[in-house]
């Protein structure tokens, strides 16, 4: 039996018009997107791009479109023929949780909106930035973060693939870390165009608010296991997910370890569902021998259907 990991992208993958093909062709996709308010639906399909980049729109938009595309896949392929697990990068973890069945779409949408608001407020209260460091060993970069921490908060937060790590913290400390990384042989070290120090300890207030928010919802036994960001472990235990979802906000995303764990457990096909192909690209850096595909348009879906019918 083919073992498939369904992967869901995070913020930054959004594009104006995303999901429109699926909305027009699949009633299951249309049903999901029609649950959004008219303002958000209009921004997703028509822009402007600046509005779609805003966290309060981007996060629910990516969540909704990702789930809508999954519904199109589910209506096109008998997924019961495969062993399936899910994983999502940062915000994408909520898409993964929803399609796995931990909670329904409507509740997921409320959680995502609240999460975006809490993270936005934490970013205003504790301003900061993020930077991508390419071509540097994990241990060396951790050491650089410690050196930069003398002038502020500087933490490695997204372990995306071997040689691609994102750091987060206060702007002064990150600027110092970027300089140190370049001086110590990084191929590339650049500040990212984001609105806050996501996944760092500066997000603690957002995590605390999210803990209270999540108590409003019931999480149930899922259909598929998920590999969670904060520990890169498989779980189907709904009682643990609330705790892990809180922890995710101010802890690193262990993406490379998540994928490595999936491979170690025999997963051989990796399908990114949602806008963009960031995770498909990371997959090639982690293990280019594995089949990695993405679904962001109908053409992609047809290729995946063909691959899964083999």
Residue pairs with C-beta under 8 A, 6 or more apart in sequence:
1 81
1 82
1 83
2 81
2 82
2 83
2 268
2 269
2 308
3 82
3 83
3 84
3 85
3 265
3 266
3 267
3 268
3 269
4 82
4 83
4 84
4 85
4 267
4 269
4 270
4 271
4 308
5 84
5 85
5 86
5 87
5 227
5 259
5 262
5 267
5 269
5 270
5 271
6 70
6 84
6 85
6 86
6 87
6 96
6 99
6 224
6 271
6 273
7 86
7 87
7 88
7 89
7 92
7 96
7 270
7 271
7 272
7 273
7 279
7 280
7 283
8 66
8 86
8 87
8 88
8 89
8 92
8 93
8 95
8 96
8 99
8 272
8 273
8 274
8 279
9 62
9 66
9 88
9 89
9 92
9 272
9 274
9 275
9 276
9 278
9 279
10 62
10 88
10 89
10 90
10 91
10 92
11 55
11 58
11 59
11 62
11 90
11 91
12 194
12 276
12 278
13 62
13 274
13 275
13 276
13 278
14 52
14 53
14 58
14 61
14 62
14 275
14 276
15 52
15 275
15 276
16 44
16 45
16 46
16 47
16 48
16 49
16 52
17 44
17 45
17 46
17 47
18 44
18 61
18 65
18 275
18 296
19 29
19 33
19 44
19 45
19 64
19 65
19 68
19 69
19 275
20 45
21 297
21 298
22 29
22 65
22 68
22 69
22 71
22 72
22 298
22 301
23 29
23 30
23 33
23 45
23 68
24 30
25 72
25 298
26 68
26 71
26 72
26 75
28 68
28 71
28 72
28 74
28 75
29 68
29 69
29 71
29 72
30 68
31 71
32 64
32 67
32 68
32 71
32 105
33 41
33 44
33 64
33 65
33 68
34 41
35 64
35 105
35 106
35 109
36 44
36 60
36 61
36 64
36 109
40 57
40 60
40 61
40 64
43 51
43 52
43 57
43 61
44 52
44 61
44 64
44 65
51 57
52 58
52 61
55 116
55 119
55 120
55 195
56 113
56 116
56 117
56 120
58 116
59 91
59 112
59 113
59 115
59 116
60 109
60 112
60 113
60 116
62 91
62 92
62 95
62 274
62 275
63 91
63 94
63 95
63 98
63 108
63 109
63 112
64 105
64 109
65 274
65 275
66 92
66 95
66 273
66 274
66 275
67 95
67 98
67 99
67 105
67 108
69 273
69 274
69 295
69 296
69 301
70 95
70 99
70 273
72 295
72 301
73 79
73 271
73 273
73 295
73 301
73 304
76 301
76 305
77 304
77 305
77 308
82 308
84 224
85 224
85 225
85 226
85 227
85 234
85 262
85 267
86 96
86 97
86 99
86 100
86 224
86 225
86 226
86 227
87 93
87 96
87 226
87 227
87 258
87 259
87 262
88 94
88 95
88 96
88 97
88 226
88 229
89 229
89 253
89 255
89 278
89 279
90 158
90 198
90 199
90 229
90 248
90 253
91 112
91 115
92 274
92 279
93 226
93 228
93 229
93 245
93 248
94 108
94 111
94 112
94 115
94 245
95 108
95 273
95 274
96 226
97 103
97 108
97 222
97 226
97 241
97 245
98 104
98 105
98 108
99 224
99 273
100 222
100 223
100 224
100 225
100 226
101 220
101 221
101 222
101 223
101 224
102 219
102 220
102 222
102 226
102 238
102 241
103 111
103 217
103 218
103 219
103 220
107 217
110 217
111 213
111 214
111 217
111 245
114 209
114 210
114 213
115 206
115 210
115 213
115 249
118 205
118 206
118 209
118 210
118 213
118 249
119 196
119 198
119 203
119 206
119 249
120 195
120 196
121 205
121 206
121 209
122 196
122 202
122 203
122 204
122 205
122 206
123 195
123 196
123 197
123 198
123 203
125 205
126 196
126 197
126 202
126 203
126 205
127 170
127 171
127 196
127 197
128 153
128 168
128 169
128 170
128 171
128 174
128 196
128 197
128 200
128 202
129 168
129 169
129 170
129 171
129 174
129 191
129 192
129 194
129 196
129 197
130 157
130 166
130 167
130 168
130 174
130 191
130 192
130 194
130 197
130 198
131 166
131 167
131 168
131 174
131 177
131 178
131 189
131 190
131 191
131 192
132 164
132 165
132 166
132 188
132 189
132 190
132 192
133 141
133 164
133 165
133 166
133 167
133 177
133 178
133 181
133 186
133 188
133 189
134 163
134 164
134 186
134 187
134 188
134 189
135 163
135 185
135 186
135 187
135 188
136 144
136 163
136 165
136 181
136 184
136 185
136 186
136 187
137 163
138 156
138 159
138 165
140 184
141 156
141 165
141 167
141 181
142 156
144 177
144 180
144 181
144 184
145 154
145 155
145 156
145 167
145 169
145 177
147 176
147 177
147 180
148 154
148 169
148 173
148 174
148 176
148 177
148 180
149 169
149 173
151 170
151 172
151 173
151 176
152 169
152 170
152 171
152 172
152 173
152 174
153 169
153 170
153 173
153 197
153 200
153 201
153 202
154 167
154 168
154 169
154 170
154 173
154 174
154 176
154 177
155 167
155 168
155 169
155 200
155 201
155 252
156 165
156 166
156 167
156 252
157 166
157 167
157 168
157 198
157 199
157 200
157 251
157 252
157 253
158 165
158 166
158 168
158 199
158 252
158 253
158 255
159 165
159 252
159 253
159 254
159 255
159 256
159 257
160 166
160 253
160 255
160 256
160 282
160 285
161 255
161 256
161 282
161 285
161 286
162 256
162 285
162 286
163 187
163 285
164 282
164 285
166 192
167 174
167 177
168 174
168 197
168 198
168 199
168 200
168 202
169 177
169 197
169 200
169 202
170 197
170 202
174 191
175 191
177 189
178 189
178 190
178 191
181 189
182 189
196 202
196 203
197 203
199 248
199 249
199 250
199 251
199 252
199 253
200 250
201 250
202 250
203 249
203 250
204 250
206 249
206 250
207 246
207 247
207 249
207 250
210 245
210 246
210 249
211 242
211 246
214 242
214 245
214 246
215 242
219 238
219 239
219 241
219 242
220 238
221 236
221 238
222 236
222 238
224 236
225 234
225 235
225 236
226 234
226 235
226 236
226 241
227 233
227 234
227 235
227 258
227 261
227 262
228 235
228 241
228 244
228 248
228 258
229 244
229 248
229 251
229 252
229 253
229 254
229 255
229 258
230 244
230 247
230 248
230 251
230 252
230 253
230 254
231 244
231 254
232 254
232 257
232 258
232 260
232 261
233 261
234 261
234 265
235 241
235 244
255 282
256 282
256 286
259 270
259 282
259 283
259 286
259 287
260 286
260 287
262 270
263 287
263 290
267 290
268 290
268 291
269 290
269 291
269 293
269 307
269 308
270 279
270 280
270 283
270 290
270 291
270 292
270 293
271 292
271 293
271 294
271 295
271 304
272 278
272 279
272 280
272 283
272 292
272 293
272 294
272 295
273 294
273 295
274 295
274 296
275 296
276 294
276 296
277 294
277 296
279 294
280 292
280 293
280 294
283 290
283 292
284 292
291 307
293 300
293 303
293 304
293 307
294 300
295 301
295 304
